[in-house]
Amino acid sequence: MLIRIIIVNFHSDSYVIKSIESLFFNDFPDNASLYIDIVDNSRSFDPESIPKNNKKSNIFIRHIKPVFNLGFYNSAHQVVSSSLVADFTVVANPDIEYASDFVRNLISNPLLDNPIVIGPSIYSGGADQNPQILKRPSKTYHEFMKIIYAFNMFYAVYDLLSKIKSWMVGFCSNNCPKALNLKSQTNALLNTDVATPIYAPHGSCVIVNKCALQHGIDFKHFSFLFGETIMLAEKCLNFGVPIYHISRLRVFHSRHASTGSVIRDSRIVRHQFYACSHILKLYY
């Protein structure tokens, strides 16, 4: 059993270290091998800072320094297309840390022999960011988002409201009686392989199994950044590969650590605008 975790780094060096260290604390069988590929699109990352693996002999780390920064999914695509196909390929932001049972729960998944794309439970601020999108968005939705991304001020307001909403959801999930009851029910599900079909997972951590790759799913992306989850969802629709949210698979996300502040860098908004334009052109 081979699991490949691709960490695409861009000026998030300290998070890369934390992500790798969280994988060192994973407990999984000796017949499974974990390959950690760090695609380093940063100019400041020191390969010597990569923590040494003194716990397991079946964890292998590779530092990859591309000639050009290809962006998030295209960097992952280059690794996948030039490497041995893994039973599971995880593509993740550098600001993802993994629960200690993540690898064990992944390889014990009963859906291993079927083509599948998985969105794990991604906890940020007390709330699960998955499922990201349950149903396919309408063309009107993407046209609206294109307007939002066209103006920095529009997006700044939109982003602020989204953060307030996320904080309120996290607060309520930890303090409201009904939410606490729901949370206890959810915790009971963490020990089961409950798979909820969804349209698209949150893009910070996505899992694709070997069968899905053999069915034509890949990470080749039309944009440098953003729109990845829609692209992946549309490829899955085209090839008949289901996407599931599986709550038993847990990771923890330091949100926006890998992209920074929109206020500080308007290029982020510009990439989102271009991605939205491509989505409308290609899929609608």
C-alpha positions as CSV (number, residue, x, y, z in Angstrom):
1,M,0.0,0.0,0.0
2,L,1.5,3.3,-1.1
3,I,0.2,6.7,0.0
4,R,1.6,9.8,-1.6
5,I,1.1,13.2,0.1
6,I,2.0,16.2,-2.0
7,I,2.5,19.4,-0.1
8,V,2.7,22.4,-2.4
9,N,4.6,25.2,-0.6
10,F,4.6,28.9,-1.3
11,H,6.2,31.0,1.5
12,S,4.6,28.9,4.2
13,D,7.8,27.2,5.4
14,S,6.9,26.8,9.1
15,Y,3.6,25.2,8.2
16,V,5.4,22.7,6.0
17,I,7.4,21.5,9.0
18,K,4.3,21.2,11.2
19,S,2.5,19.3,8.4
20,I,5.3,16.8,8.1
21,E,5.7,16.4,11.9
22,S,1.9,15.6,12.2
23,L,2.4,12.8,9.7
24,F,5.3,11.4,11.8
25,F,2.8,10.8,14.6
26,N,0.5,8.8,12.4
27,D,0.2,5.1,13.4
28,F,-0.2,2.8,10.4
29,P,0.9,-0.8,9.5
30,D,4.4,-1.6,8.3
31,N,3.1,-2.9,5.0
32,A,2.1,0.7,4.1
33,S,4.6,3.2,2.7
34,L,4.1,7.0,3.0
35,Y,5.8,9.2,0.5
36,I,5.8,12.9,1.3
37,D,6.6,15.1,-1.7
38,I,7.3,18.8,-0.9
39,V,6.9,20.9,-4.0
40,D,8.8,24.0,-3.1
41,N,7.6,27.1,-5.0
42,S,9.2,29.3,-2.3
43,R,12.5,31.0,-2.5
44,S,13.2,31.0,1.2
45,F,12.6,27.3,2.2
46,D,15.7,25.6,3.5
47,P,15.6,21.8,2.7
48,E,17.9,21.3,5.8
49,S,14.9,22.4,7.9
50,I,12.9,19.3,6.9
51,P,12.5,17.3,10.1
52,K,14.3,13.9,10.2
53,N,12.2,10.8,10.4
54,N,13.4,8.8,13.4
55,K,10.1,7.0,14.1
56,K,9.3,4.9,11.0
57,S,11.3,3.3,8.3
58,N,8.4,3.4,5.8
59,I,8.1,7.2,5.6
60,F,10.0,8.8,2.7
61,I,10.4,12.5,2.1
62,R,11.4,14.2,-1.1
63,H,12.1,17.9,-1.7
64,I,11.2,19.0,-5.2
65,K,12.4,22.4,-6.5
66,P,10.6,23.2,-9.8
67,V,12.2,25.5,-12.3
68,F,9.0,27.5,-12.5
69,N,6.2,28.0,-10.1
70,L,3.3,26.2,-11.8
71,G,0.7,27.0,-9.2
72,F,-1.1,24.6,-6.8
73,Y,-2.7,21.8,-8.8
74,N,-0.4,22.0,-11.8
75,S,2.6,21.4,-9.4
76,A,0.8,18.4,-8.0
77,H,0.0,17.2,-11.6
78,Q,3.7,17.3,-12.5
79,V,4.6,15.1,-9.5
80,V,1.8,12.6,-10.1
81,S,2.6,12.3,-13.8
82,S,6.3,11.6,-13.2
83,S,6.0,9.3,-10.2
84,L,4.8,5.8,-9.4
85,V,1.0,5.8,-9.1
86,A,0.0,5.6,-5.4
87,D,-3.0,3.8,-4.0
88,F,-4.0,7.1,-2.6
89,T,-2.7,10.6,-3.6
90,V,-3.3,13.5,-1.2
91,V,-2.8,17.0,-2.5
92,A,-2.7,19.5,0.3
93,N,-1.9,23.1,1.3
94,P,1.2,23.4,3.5
95,D,-1.0,24.6,6.4
96,I,-2.7,21.3,6.8
97,E,-1.9,19.1,9.9
98,Y,-3.1,15.5,10.0
99,A,-4.9,13.6,12.8
100,S,-2.9,10.8,14.2
101,D,-5.2,8.2,12.8
102,F,-5.5,9.8,9.3
103,V,-3.3,7.3,7.4
104,R,-4.7,4.2,9.1
105,N,-8.3,5.3,8.5
106,L,-7.4,6.1,4.8
107,I,-6.0,2.7,4.0
108,S,-8.8,0.9,5.8
109,N,-11.5,2.6,3.7
110,P,-13.9,0.1,2.2
111,L,-14.1,2.1,-1.0
112,L,-10.5,1.5,-1.9
113,D,-11.2,-0.7,-4.9
114,N,-13.6,1.8,-6.6
115,P,-12.7,5.1,-8.3
116,I,-13.3,7.8,-5.7
117,V,-12.3,11.3,-4.8
118,I,-12.5,12.1,-1.1
119,G,-12.9,15.4,0.8
120,P,-11.8,14.7,4.4
121,S,-13.2,16.6,7.4
122,I,-11.1,19.8,7.4
123,Y,-11.4,21.6,10.8
124,S,-10.7,25.3,10.9
125,G,-11.9,27.5,13.8
126,G,-13.9,24.7,15.2
127,A,-16.0,24.1,12.0
128,D,-15.6,21.5,9.3
129,Q,-15.0,23.2,5.9
130,N,-16.3,20.1,4.1
131,P,-18.5,19.4,2.3
132,Q,-17.5,22.5,0.4
133,I,-20.2,22.3,-2.3
134,L,-23.1,19.8,-2.1
135,K,-24.7,20.5,-5.4
136,R,-23.4,21.9,-8.7
137,P,-23.6,25.7,-8.6
138,S,-25.7,27.5,-11.2
139,K,-24.3,29.7,-14.0
140,T,-25.8,32.7,-12.2
141,Y,-23.8,32.0,-9.1
142,H,-20.5,32.0,-11.0
143,E,-21.5,35.2,-12.8
144,F,-22.1,36.8,-9.5
145,M,-18.8,35.7,-8.1
146,K,-17.0,37.0,-11.2
147,I,-18.4,40.4,-10.4
148,I,-17.2,40.1,-6.8
149,Y,-13.7,39.1,-7.9
150,A,-13.6,42.0,-10.5
151,F,-13.2,44.6,-7.7
152,N,-10.9,44.4,-4.7
153,M,-13.3,46.3,-2.5
154,F,-16.2,44.0,-3.3
155,Y,-14.1,41.0,-2.5
156,A,-12.7,42.5,0.7
157,V,-16.3,43.0,2.0
158,Y,-17.3,39.5,0.8
159,D,-14.3,37.9,2.5
160,L,-15.0,39.8,5.7
161,L,-18.6,38.6,5.8
162,S,-17.5,35.0,5.0
163,K,-15.0,35.1,8.0
164,I,-17.7,36.4,10.3
165,K,-20.1,33.6,9.1
166,S,-17.3,31.0,9.7
167,W,-16.7,32.4,13.2
168,M,-20.4,32.3,14.1
169,V,-20.7,28.8,12.8
170,G,-17.7,27.7,14.9
171,F,-18.9,29.6,18.0
172,C,-22.4,28.1,17.7
173,S,-21.1,24.6,17.1
174,N,-19.1,24.8,20.4
175,N,-21.7,26.6,22.6
176,C,-25.3,26.2,21.4
177,P,-27.2,23.3,23.0
178,K,-28.6,22.0,19.7
179,A,-25.3,22.3,18.0
180,L,-23.6,20.5,20.9
181,N,-26.1,17.6,20.6
182,L,-25.4,17.5,16.8
183,K,-21.6,17.7,17.6
184,S,-21.9,14.6,19.9
185,Q,-23.7,12.8,17.1
186,T,-21.0,13.8,14.6
187,N,-18.3,12.6,17.0
188,A,-20.0,9.2,17.1
189,L,-19.7,9.1,13.3
190,L,-16.0,9.7,13.4
191,N,-15.4,6.0,14.1
192,T,-17.4,4.9,11.0
193,D,-16.8,5.3,7.3
194,V,-19.8,7.4,6.6
195,A,-19.5,8.7,3.0
196,T,-21.7,11.6,1.9
197,P,-21.8,12.2,-1.9
198,I,-21.0,15.8,-2.7
199,Y,-20.3,17.9,-5.8
200,A,-16.9,19.4,-4.7
201,P,-14.6,19.1,-1.7
202,H,-12.7,21.9,-0.1
203,G,-9.5,22.5,-2.0
204,S,-7.0,22.7,0.8
205,C,-6.9,18.9,1.1
206,V,-8.1,16.5,-1.5
207,I,-7.6,12.7,-1.8
208,V,-7.8,10.7,-5.1
209,N,-7.3,7.0,-5.2
210,K,-5.5,4.9,-7.8
211,C,-8.7,3.7,-9.6
212,A,-9.8,7.4,-10.1
213,L,-6.4,8.3,-11.7
214,Q,-6.7,5.3,-13.9
215,H,-10.2,6.4,-14.9
216,G,-8.8,9.7,-16.3
217,I,-8.8,12.0,-13.2
218,D,-5.8,14.2,-13.0
219,F,-4.7,17.6,-11.5
220,K,-3.9,19.4,-14.7
221,H,-5.5,22.8,-14.2
222,F,-6.5,25.6,-16.5
223,S,-5.5,28.3,-14.0
224,F,-2.4,29.2,-11.9
225,L,-4.5,29.4,-8.8
226,F,-8.1,28.9,-7.7
227,G,-11.0,27.1,-9.3
228,E,-9.3,23.8,-8.5
229,T,-12.3,22.2,-6.8
230,I,-14.7,23.1,-9.6
231,M,-12.2,21.8,-12.2
232,L,-11.8,18.5,-10.3
233,A,-15.6,18.2,-9.7
234,E,-16.3,18.7,-13.4
235,K,-13.7,16.1,-14.4
236,C,-15.3,13.7,-12.0
237,L,-18.7,14.4,-13.5
238,N,-17.3,13.8,-17.0
239,F,-15.6,10.5,-16.1
240,G,-18.3,9.2,-13.7
241,V,-16.1,9.3,-10.6
242,P,-18.0,10.0,-7.4
243,I,-16.8,12.5,-4.8
244,Y,-17.4,11.8,-1.1
245,H,-17.0,13.6,2.1
246,I,-15.8,11.1,4.7
247,S,-15.9,12.5,8.3
248,R,-13.6,9.8,9.7
249,L,-10.6,11.3,7.8
250,R,-9.6,14.4,9.8
251,V,-7.2,17.2,9.1
252,F,-6.7,20.6,10.6
253,H,-6.4,23.8,8.5
254,S,-4.8,27.1,9.4
255,R,-7.0,29.0,6.9
256,H,-5.4,31.4,4.4
257,A,-1.9,30.8,5.8
258,S,-0.8,29.7,2.3
259,T,-2.4,32.6,0.4
260,G,-2.1,35.5,2.8
261,S,-4.3,38.5,3.0
262,V,-6.3,39.8,0.0
263,I,-5.8,43.3,1.3
264,R,-2.0,42.9,1.2
265,D,-1.9,41.3,-2.3
266,S,-4.5,42.1,-5.0
267,R,-3.0,39.5,-7.2
268,I,-4.9,36.9,-5.3
269,V,-8.2,38.5,-6.3
270,R,-7.1,38.7,-9.9
271,H,-6.3,35.0,-10.0
272,Q,-9.8,34.3,-8.6
273,F,-11.3,36.5,-11.3
274,Y,-9.5,34.7,-14.1
275,A,-10.4,31.3,-12.6
276,C,-14.0,32.2,-12.5
277,S,-13.9,33.4,-16.1
278,H,-12.4,30.1,-17.2
279,I,-15.0,28.1,-15.3
280,L,-17.9,29.9,-17.1
281,K,-16.2,29.5,-20.4
282,L,-15.3,25.8,-20.0
283,Y,-18.2,24.3,-18.1
284,Y,-21.2,26.6,-18.6
